[in-house]
Amino acid sequence: MPKPRLTQHVRDRMRQRGISEEEIWAALARRRGNPQATASGSIWVYGYVPGGRILKVLLTADETTIITAAWPGE
């Protein structure tokens, strides 16, 4: 499966929140639990980044596009 596409929105949030592209890919590769569906049909994926911190990434249901990303609690 090819890497999901990063939207401009997620790129803006990454800059604001100090999230690197490497951390996005690491979180998607090292998932914690099952994806959580949202009412709009997208899914939250929680995963580990280097250093053991957890990052949450919002993707389209087909996992082809990353919508946003944040540190839990933000």
Helices and strands as residue ranges (DSSP letters): E 5-6, H 8-17, H 21-29, E 36-37, E 43-48, E 54-59, E 65-70
